[in-house]
Amino acid sequence: MTSEQLKLERCQREVDQNPGSAVAHYNLGLAFTRKGLMESAETAYRKAVEIDSELIEAWVNLGGALMLKWDFRGAIEANREALKRDDELVVAHYNTAQACLYLEDAEGVVQSCVRVLELDPTHAAGCYFLAVGLLATGEIEKARQAAARADALGHSPAPDFLRALEKAQKELESEHVNDTGTNIGAEAPKDSNRR
């Protein structure tokens, strides 16, 4: 029997002996998570917050279990519950950003990543996903700056992101040339005072 299996059995015994203990349910959720049993983990974390709604770690881990089950709206809700109790949880803001990314909520990604970086300016993945969100909202130069910062912190932007950023930059430059009304290669207008 593996050590993970032994831990799971020990946590289950603890819950059986102390069914009113939020911490026991939380620990059981951790054991299920380590085994990749997300349905069971979700159930255990939900029981933990039902018993003690102030157990922030259970809210965060519930959000993580829901993310792994591709329930992104549920993950956002669980992380927001954690953030109601402590708005300085970098992991909860970051996980919210990830869920927003999957829901194609670029503004949510930006908002969450800005908060991540307020709390931890060296959060490399937070910088990168801020760049992704900024690109999706059309803030090309800010996206480029955030991507460069992420790279400097050790999180190399994905090749697809870099291609999309270059394409957006070229489109922006092209629009700028067209918006200025520059007549490239055209004849100068005639001077009305000259005949």
RARA-V997161 format. One record per residue. PHI is phi as a letter, one per 20 degrees, with the letter a starting at -180 (* if undefined). PSI is psi in whole degrees, -180 to 180 (* if undefined). NEAR is the number of other ideal C-beta (glycine too) atoms within 8 Angstrom. Layout:
BEGIN
phi->(PHI PHI)
psi->(PSI PSI)
near->(NEAR NEAR)
END
This chain:
BEGIN
phi->(* f f f f f f f f f f f f f f f e c f e e f f f f f f f g f f f f f e m e f f f f g g f f f f f f f f c f e f g g f f f f f g f f f f f e m d f f f f f f f f f f f f f e b f d e g f f f f f f g f f f g f e l d f f f f f g f f g f g f f e b f d f f f f f f f f g f f f f f e n e f f f f f f f f f f f f f e o d f f f g f f f f f f f f f f f f f f f f f f f f f m f e e m e f f f f f f e e c)
psi->(135 163 -33 -41 -41 -42 -42 -45 -39 -42 -39 -41 -41 -42 -43 -38 -27 66 -17 10 115 -39 -39 -43 -40 -48 -36 -41 -42 -44 -42 -40 -45 -28 -4 21 80 -34 -48 -39 -46 -47 -45 -44 -39 -39 -40 -46 -23 -41 -44 96 -9 3 87 -42 -35 -38 -46 -46 -31 -45 -42 -42 -41 -37 -44 -19 6 28 80 -37 -43 -39 -43 -45 -45 -43 -35 -33 -42 -43 -26 -31 -26 101 1 21 100 -45 -38 -39 -42 -44 -35 -43 -43 -44 -41 -37 -47 -29 4 37 82 -39 -37 -38 -49 -50 -46 -41 -34 -43 -40 -47 -25 -39 -34 88 -15 16 96 -46 -34 -40 -45 -48 -24 -44 -43 -46 -42 -41 -43 -26 2 11 77 -50 -41 -36 -43 -43 -44 -39 -41 -39 -42 -44 -42 -29 -2 8 97 128 146 146 -39 -40 -45 -40 -43 -38 -44 -44 -45 -39 -43 -41 -39 -44 -40 -43 -38 -43 -44 -35 -26 -12 22 130 91 119 5 161 149 148 151 143 123 -19 -15 143 *)
near->(3 5 5 9 9 9 10 13 8 8 13 10 8 12 13 7 7 8 7 4 10 12 8 13 15 15 10 14 19 11 13 13 13 9 9 5 8 11 7 9 14 13 9 14 16 9 10 15 14 6 10 8 6 5 13 10 7 15 16 15 14 14 19 11 14 13 13 7 10 6 8 12 8 10 16 14 9 13 16 10 11 14 12 6 8 8 5 5 11 11 7 15 15 15 14 16 16 11 15 15 12 8 10 6 8 10 8 13 16 12 8 13 16 9 9 15 12 6 9 8 5 5 13 10 9 14 16 13 14 16 17 12 17 13 14 9 9 6 8 12 6 8 14 11 9 13 15 8 9 16 10 6 10 6 10 6 12 6 6 6 12 10 8 9 15 8 8 12 10 8 8 9 8 8 8 8 9 6 6 6 4 5 5 5 3 5 3 4 4 5 5 4 3 5 1)
END
